[in-house]
Amino acid sequence: MDLALWIVAGLMSFVCLVGSAKMFLPRERMAALGASAQWVTEFGPGALKAIGAVELLAAAGLILPAVLDVAPVLVPVTATGLVLLFVGALTVRLKRGERATIAGDVIYLGLCLFLVWGRFGPEAFTA
């Protein structure tokens, strides 16, 4: 199960790293990427930069604390923060009526919940 948790952490770290691009891309360019990116039109540039920064920090927080063995408890704490982020993403999608694009967020939410359960529970990093 430890291997599965590492794989999920790596995958979610990659997803967050890619998602952090909203810090650098203009809102109009992101909205042009497709139906799943239309939510950006409801947020200002500052909010998008903040969300991107949170995702960038999450990408590091899912991997680095465990790899460097410096406060590895931050891995499940980071995953808990991502659970909250994806609950917020689901809320925005439901408010906008974007039920067709909700599947990805539900999957990411489930993967983060798996990380929280696994790293706080049976495969916790112990000192």
ROLUMNU-408190 format. One record per residue: x, y, z of N, C-alpha, C, O in turn; residue number from 1. Coordinates in nm, 3 decimals, always signed. Atoms other than C-alpha are relative to their C-alpha. Layout:
<pts>
n.east|n.north|n.up|ca.east|ca.north|ca.up|c.east|c.north|c.up|o.east|o.north|o.up|resi
X|Y|Z|X|Y|Z|X|Y|Z|X|Y|Z|NUM
...
</pts>
This chain:
<pts>
n.east|n.north|n.up|ca.east|ca.north|ca.up|c.east|c.north|c.up|o.east|o.north|o.up|resi
+0.082|-0.119|+0.000|+0.000|+0.000|+0.000|+0.087|+0.126|+0.000|+0.048|+0.230|-0.053|1
-0.090|-0.114|-0.001|+0.296|+0.229|+0.061|+0.033|+0.044|-0.143|+0.038|+0.163|-0.172|2
-0.030|-0.032|+0.140|+0.382|+0.208|-0.310|-0.119|+0.072|-0.066|-0.100|+0.169|-0.139|3
+0.119|-0.065|+0.056|+0.024|+0.298|-0.407|-0.012|+0.144|+0.049|-0.047|+0.233|-0.028|4
+0.007|-0.136|-0.054|+0.034|+0.601|-0.176|+0.107|+0.090|-0.063|+0.080|+0.207|-0.090|5
-0.104|-0.077|+0.066|+0.365|+0.715|-0.330|-0.041|+0.034|-0.144|-0.018|+0.145|-0.192|6
+0.043|-0.024|+0.138|+0.221|+0.676|-0.680|-0.108|+0.109|-0.004|-0.102|+0.199|-0.087|7
+0.107|-0.101|-0.006|-0.090|+0.876|-0.588|+0.058|+0.136|+0.036|+0.018|+0.238|-0.021|8
-0.062|-0.127|-0.038|+0.124|+1.143|-0.420|+0.075|+0.060|-0.119|+0.069|+0.181|-0.142|9
-0.070|-0.049|+0.118|+0.340|+1.168|-0.733|-0.095|+0.052|-0.106|-0.071|+0.156|-0.166|10
+0.101|-0.042|+0.098|+0.037|+1.189|-0.959|-0.064|+0.132|+0.040|-0.077|+0.223|-0.042|11
+0.064|-0.124|-0.046|-0.132|+1.454|-0.747|+0.099|+0.116|+0.001|+0.061|+0.230|-0.022|12
-0.102|-0.104|+0.006|+0.195|+1.645|-0.723|+0.014|+0.053|-0.143|+0.025|+0.173|-0.164|13
-0.007|-0.041|+0.140|+0.215|+1.648|-1.103|-0.123|+0.082|-0.040|-0.111|+0.185|-0.106|14
+0.124|-0.073|+0.030|-0.151|+1.757|-1.131|+0.007|+0.141|+0.057|-0.031|+0.237|-0.010|15
-0.010|-0.132|-0.062|-0.086|+2.043|-0.890|+0.105|+0.087|-0.068|+0.086|+0.208|-0.083|16
-0.105|-0.075|+0.070|+0.233|+2.144|-1.068|-0.052|+0.056|-0.132|-0.028|+0.172|-0.165|17
+0.060|-0.046|+0.125|+0.050|+2.165|-1.400|-0.106|+0.107|+0.028|-0.115|+0.207|-0.043|18
+0.104|-0.096|-0.036|-0.240|+2.346|-1.232|+0.054|+0.133|+0.045|-0.015|+0.235|+0.035|19
-0.057|-0.125|-0.047|-0.006|+2.605|-1.089|+0.034|+0.095|-0.114|+0.073|+0.210|-0.091|20
-0.026|-0.087|+0.116|+0.039|+2.741|-1.443|-0.092|+0.121|-0.002|-0.062|+0.220|-0.069|21
+0.091|-0.115|-0.003|-0.255|+2.970|-1.369|+0.065|+0.122|+0.064|+0.011|+0.232|+0.056|22
-0.074|-0.115|-0.054|-0.002|+3.188|-1.187|+0.064|+0.080|-0.113|+0.089|+0.200|-0.098|23
-0.078|-0.062|+0.106|+0.167|+3.265|-1.517|-0.079|+0.029|-0.127|-0.042|+0.118|-0.204|24
+0.079|-0.019|+0.122|-0.100|+3.240|-1.788|-0.106|+0.107|+0.020|-0.167|+0.113|+0.127|25
+0.110|-0.096|-0.010|-0.340|+3.526|-1.857|-0.134|-0.073|+0.007|-0.151|-0.180|-0.051|26
+0.133|+0.059|-0.019|-0.700|+3.453|-1.762|-0.068|-0.031|-0.132|-0.132|-0.135|-0.146|27
+0.066|+0.020|+0.129|-0.822|+3.490|-2.120|+0.059|-0.121|-0.073|-0.014|-0.196|-0.138|28
-0.064|+0.115|+0.066|-0.568|+3.236|-2.247|-0.044|-0.131|+0.066|-0.065|-0.231|-0.002|29
+0.046|+0.120|-0.069|-0.672|+2.986|-1.981|-0.145|-0.033|-0.038|-0.178|-0.150|-0.059|30
+0.140|+0.022|+0.035|-1.041|+3.032|-2.062|-0.013|-0.058|-0.140|-0.109|-0.129|-0.169|31
+0.003|+0.051|+0.137|-0.962|+2.955|-2.426|+0.043|-0.146|-0.010|+0.034|-0.206|-0.117|32
-0.048|+0.139|+0.003|-0.824|+2.612|-2.329|-0.112|-0.102|-0.011|-0.087|-0.217|-0.048|33
+0.111|+0.095|+0.015|-1.168|+2.454|-2.325|-0.106|+0.016|+0.106|-0.100|+0.106|+0.190|34
+0.115|-0.009|-0.089|-1.487|+2.391|-2.135|+0.037|-0.016|+0.147|-0.025|+0.045|+0.234|35
-0.036|+0.025|-0.140|-1.313|+2.269|-1.820|+0.073|+0.118|+0.063|+0.096|+0.119|+0.183|36
-0.074|-0.115|-0.053|-1.129|+2.602|-1.783|-0.083|+0.127|+0.002|-0.029|+0.235|+0.026|37
+0.084|-0.119|+0.005|-1.425|+2.840|-1.810|-0.019|+0.066|+0.136|-0.055|+0.184|+0.144|38
+0.018|-0.055|-0.135|-1.437|+2.888|-1.432|+0.091|+0.118|+0.027|+0.060|+0.201|+0.113|39
-0.095|-0.107|-0.027|-1.139|+3.124|-1.448|-0.058|+0.138|-0.028|-0.007|+0.238|+0.024|40
+0.060|-0.130|+0.032|-1.361|+3.399|-1.588|-0.068|+0.063|+0.122|-0.093|+0.183|+0.124|41
+0.066|-0.052|-0.120|-1.525|+3.433|-1.245|+0.098|+0.046|+0.108|+0.056|+0.095|+0.212|42
-0.100|-0.036|-0.098|-1.198|+3.499|-1.063|+0.093|+0.106|-0.056|+0.122|+0.108|-0.176|43
-0.095|-0.103|+0.041|-0.964|+3.796|-1.073|+0.141|-0.057|-0.010|+0.167|-0.168|+0.035|44
-0.138|+0.046|+0.015|-0.595|+3.770|-1.158|+0.067|-0.031|+0.134|+0.144|-0.127|+0.144|45
-0.059|+0.025|-0.132|-0.497|+3.792|-0.791|-0.045|-0.131|+0.060|+0.035|-0.205|+0.117|46
+0.052|+0.126|-0.052|-0.723|+3.505|-0.692|+0.059|-0.118|-0.076|+0.091|-0.221|-0.016|47
-0.059|+0.108|+0.078|-0.590|+3.292|-0.977|+0.147|-0.023|+0.037|+0.194|-0.136|+0.042|48
-0.139|+0.014|-0.044|-0.232|+3.364|-0.869|+0.006|-0.068|+0.136|+0.094|-0.150|+0.160|49
+0.002|+0.063|-0.133|-0.321|+3.267|-0.511|-0.031|-0.149|-0.011|+0.033|-0.230|+0.056|50
+0.033|+0.142|+0.019|-0.482|+2.939|-0.624|+0.119|-0.073|-0.061|+0.152|-0.184|-0.020|51
-0.119|+0.060|+0.061|-0.179|+2.869|-0.843|+0.112|-0.017|+0.100|+0.182|-0.119|+0.098|52
-0.104|+0.011|-0.103|+0.056|+2.938|-0.552|-0.030|-0.113|+0.097|+0.061|-0.186|+0.138|53
+0.040|+0.111|-0.089|-0.140|+2.700|-0.329|+0.029|-0.133|-0.068|+0.079|-0.226|-0.005|54
-0.026|+0.125|+0.072|-0.115|+2.432|-0.598|+0.150|-0.026|-0.013|+0.193|-0.141|-0.006|55
-0.145|+0.016|+0.009|+0.259|+2.492|-0.640|+0.057|-0.049|+0.134|+0.141|-0.139|+0.137|56
-0.044|+0.043|-0.133|+0.313|+2.459|-0.265|-0.046|-0.143|+0.029|+0.027|-0.221|+0.091|57
+0.050|+0.137|-0.019|+0.096|+2.145|-0.262|+0.084|-0.101|-0.077|+0.110|-0.211|-0.028|58
-0.084|+0.090|+0.079|+0.306|+1.990|-0.539|+0.128|-0.034|+0.076|+0.173|-0.148|+0.074|59
-0.120|+0.025|-0.080|+0.611|+2.029|-0.317|-0.034|-0.072|+0.130|+0.039|-0.162|+0.172|60
+0.037|+0.054|-0.131|+0.431|+1.941|+0.006|-0.043|-0.145|-0.001|-0.042|-0.211|+0.103|61
+0.039|+0.141|+0.009|+0.312|+1.604|-0.119|+0.120|-0.093|-0.010|+0.109|-0.212|+0.019|62
-0.116|+0.084|+0.026|+0.662|+1.479|-0.196|+0.120|+0.034|+0.090|+0.175|-0.053|+0.157|63
-0.126|-0.039|-0.063|+0.948|+1.678|-0.042|+0.013|-0.033|+0.149|+0.118|-0.081|+0.190|64
-0.019|+0.031|-0.143|+0.878|+1.638|+0.332|+0.036|-0.147|+0.025|+0.119|-0.176|+0.112|65
-0.030|+0.142|-0.019|+0.883|+1.258|+0.303|+0.135|-0.038|-0.059|+0.211|-0.113|+0.002|66
-0.127|+0.034|+0.065|+1.175|+1.239|+0.061|+0.118|+0.053|+0.081|+0.219|-0.016|+0.096|67
-0.109|-0.061|-0.076|+1.390|+1.475|+0.268|-0.004|-0.038|+0.148|+0.089|-0.006|+0.223|68
+0.021|+0.039|-0.139|+1.260|+1.329|+0.597|+0.006|+0.120|+0.094|+0.065|+0.115|+0.202|69
+0.013|-0.120|-0.081|+1.191|+1.677|+0.727|-0.149|+0.025|+0.019|-0.216|+0.067|-0.075|70
+0.142|-0.018|-0.033|+0.850|+1.696|+0.897|-0.090|-0.074|-0.097|-0.175|-0.012|-0.162|71
+0.083|+0.075|+0.095|+0.693|+1.415|+0.692|-0.149|+0.002|+0.030|-0.230|-0.037|-0.054|72
+0.143|-0.013|-0.030|+0.363|+1.476|+0.872|-0.065|+0.104|-0.092|-0.188|+0.109|-0.102|73
+0.055|-0.100|+0.092|+0.324|+1.763|+0.623|-0.063|-0.063|-0.124|-0.144|+0.001|-0.190|74
+0.060|+0.066|+0.117|+0.238|+1.510|+0.349|-0.151|-0.017|+0.019|-0.226|+0.028|-0.067|75
+0.145|+0.011|-0.015|-0.107|+1.418|+0.490|-0.067|+0.134|+0.031|-0.184|+0.153|-0.001|76
+0.057|-0.133|-0.023|-0.158|+1.777|+0.605|-0.022|+0.070|-0.133|-0.125|+0.135|-0.154|77
+0.014|-0.057|+0.134|-0.097|+1.892|+0.247|-0.116|-0.065|-0.074|-0.194|+0.003|-0.140|78
+0.110|+0.071|+0.066|-0.334|+1.624|+0.117|-0.134|+0.046|+0.056|-0.232|+0.055|-0.018|79
+0.123|-0.053|-0.061|-0.597|+1.752|+0.363|-0.034|+0.136|-0.059|-0.151|+0.165|-0.088|80
+0.023|-0.130|+0.064|-0.553|+2.102|+0.222|-0.050|-0.016|-0.143|-0.134|+0.062|-0.188|81
+0.047|+0.025|+0.137|-0.599|+1.962|-0.129|-0.143|-0.050|-0.001|-0.220|-0.019|-0.092|82
+0.141|+0.042|-0.010|-0.921|+1.793|-0.018|-0.088|+0.124|+0.006|-0.190|+0.132|-0.063|83
+0.078|-0.124|-0.010|-1.048|+2.138|+0.079|+0.000|+0.077|-0.132|-0.103|+0.132|-0.171|84
-0.008|-0.068|+0.130|-0.926|+2.285|-0.251|-0.095|-0.064|-0.101|-0.165|+0.006|-0.174|85
+0.086|+0.067|+0.097|-1.109|+2.021|-0.453|-0.147|+0.005|+0.039|-0.233|+0.001|-0.049|86
+0.140|-0.024|-0.040|-1.426|+2.058|-0.246|-0.043|+0.137|-0.050|-0.155|+0.154|-0.098|87
+0.029|-0.133|+0.054|-1.408|+2.426|-0.340|-0.018|-0.003|-0.152|-0.106|+0.063|-0.206|88
+0.012|+0.012|+0.146|-1.353|+2.334|-0.706|-0.133|-0.064|-0.038|-0.198|-0.020|-0.132|89
+0.130|+0.063|+0.027|-1.656|+2.104|-0.697|-0.114|+0.097|+0.023|-0.211|+0.100|-0.053|90
+0.104|-0.099|-0.030|-1.863|+2.379|-0.540|-0.014|+0.100|-0.114|-0.125|+0.132|-0.156|91
+0.003|-0.096|+0.112|-1.767|+2.624|-0.816|-0.063|-0.065|-0.123|-0.147|-0.004|-0.189|92
+0.055|+0.068|+0.119|-1.844|+2.369|-1.088|-0.150|-0.023|+0.014|-0.224|-0.004|-0.083|93
+0.143|+0.021|-0.020|-2.183|+2.285|-0.936|-0.078|+0.130|-0.010|-0.187|+0.133|-0.068|94
+0.067|-0.130|+0.009|-2.274|+2.653|-0.900|-0.009|+0.049|-0.144|-0.105|+0.115|-0.183|95
-0.002|-0.041|+0.142|-2.181|+2.709|-1.265|-0.077|-0.096|-0.089|-0.095|-0.068|-0.208|96
+0.073|+0.098|+0.080|-2.377|+2.404|-1.379|+0.088|-0.081|-0.093|+0.041|-0.130|-0.196|97
-0.096|+0.071|+0.085|-2.066|+2.237|-1.523|+0.008|-0.147|+0.041|+0.115|-0.195|+0.077|98
+0.002|+0.139|-0.042|-2.170|+1.882|-1.446|+0.079|-0.091|-0.094|+0.125|-0.198|-0.052|99
-0.074|+0.083|+0.095|-2.000|+1.747|-1.759|+0.150|-0.001|+0.029|+0.219|-0.095|-0.009|100
-0.144|-0.009|-0.026|-1.656|+1.857|-1.638|+0.036|-0.027|+0.146|+0.148|+0.002|+0.189|101
-0.021|+0.019|-0.143|-1.691|+1.756|-1.275|+0.076|-0.128|+0.034|+0.129|-0.141|+0.144|102
-0.058|+0.132|-0.027|-1.551|+1.403|-1.307|+0.146|+0.008|+0.045|+0.186|-0.063|+0.137|103
-0.141|-0.012|-0.036|-1.185|+1.506|-1.289|+0.018|+0.045|+0.144|+0.100|-0.010|+0.218|104
-0.010|-0.049|-0.137|-1.235|+1.700|-0.967|-0.042|-0.106|+0.101|+0.017|-0.116|+0.208|105
+0.044|+0.107|-0.090|-1.422|+1.409|-0.810|+0.110|-0.106|+0.014|+0.134|-0.156|+0.124|106
-0.109|+0.097|-0.004|-1.138|+1.172|-0.901|+0.117|+0.053|+0.083|+0.171|-0.018|+0.167|107
-0.109|-0.059|-0.077|-0.874|+1.410|-0.764|-0.035|+0.007|+0.149|+0.050|-0.017|+0.234|108
+0.046|-0.003|-0.138|-1.079|+1.453|-0.447|+0.015|-0.138|+0.064|+0.064|-0.151|+0.176|109
-0.012|+0.137|-0.052|-1.095|+1.076|-0.403|+0.144|-0.041|+0.022|+0.176|-0.104|+0.123|110
-0.142|+0.032|-0.016|-0.720|+1.039|-0.457|+0.060|+0.072|+0.121|+0.141|+0.014|+0.194|111
-0.051|-0.074|-0.116|-0.648|+1.309|-0.199|-0.054|-0.060|+0.130|+0.018|-0.068|+0.230|112
+0.055|+0.065|-0.119|-0.884|+1.144|+0.049|+0.074|-0.131|+0.030|+0.097|-0.165|+0.147|113
-0.079|+0.122|-0.016|-0.695|+0.817|-0.009|+0.135|+0.032|+0.065|+0.180|-0.040|+0.154|114
-0.128|-0.041|-0.059|-0.368|+0.997|+0.070|-0.016|+0.039|+0.146|+0.066|+0.000|+0.230|115
+0.024|-0.040|-0.139|-0.511|+1.152|+0.386|-0.018|-0.123|+0.087|+0.045|-0.136|+0.192|116
+0.026|+0.122|-0.077|-0.642|+0.817|+0.506|+0.127|-0.084|+0.015|+0.158|-0.128|+0.125|117
-0.117|+0.085|-0.004|-0.326|+0.627|+0.416|+0.116|+0.056|+0.080|+0.182|-0.017|+0.153|118
-0.117|-0.058|-0.067|-0.069|+0.871|+0.550|-0.029|+0.042|+0.144|+0.065|+0.053|+0.224|119
+0.033|-0.021|-0.141|-0.255|+0.957|+0.871|-0.027|-0.135|+0.068|-0.018|-0.146|+0.190|120
+0.040|+0.129|-0.054|-0.354|+0.591|+0.914|+0.103|-0.108|-0.012|+0.211|-0.099|+0.047|121
-0.083|+0.120|+0.001|-0.198|+0.258|+0.822|+0.142|+0.017|-0.052|+0.230|-0.059|-0.012|122
-0.136|-0.019|+0.055|+0.105|+0.388|+0.630|+0.056|+0.137|+0.038|+0.120|+0.204|-0.043|123
-0.050|-0.129|-0.047|+0.187|+0.694|+0.839|+0.153|-0.003|+0.006|+0.214|-0.106|+0.034|124
-0.144|-0.013|-0.017|+0.544|+0.819|+0.835|+0.029|+0.013|+0.149|-0.021|+0.105|+0.213|125
-0.030|-0.005|-0.142|+0.680|+0.747|+1.181|+0.145|+0.036|+0.022|+0.231|+0.008|-0.062|126
-0.136|-0.044|-0.032|+0.986|+0.888|+1.346|+0.085|-0.113|+0.053|+0.202|-0.092|+0.084|127
</pts>
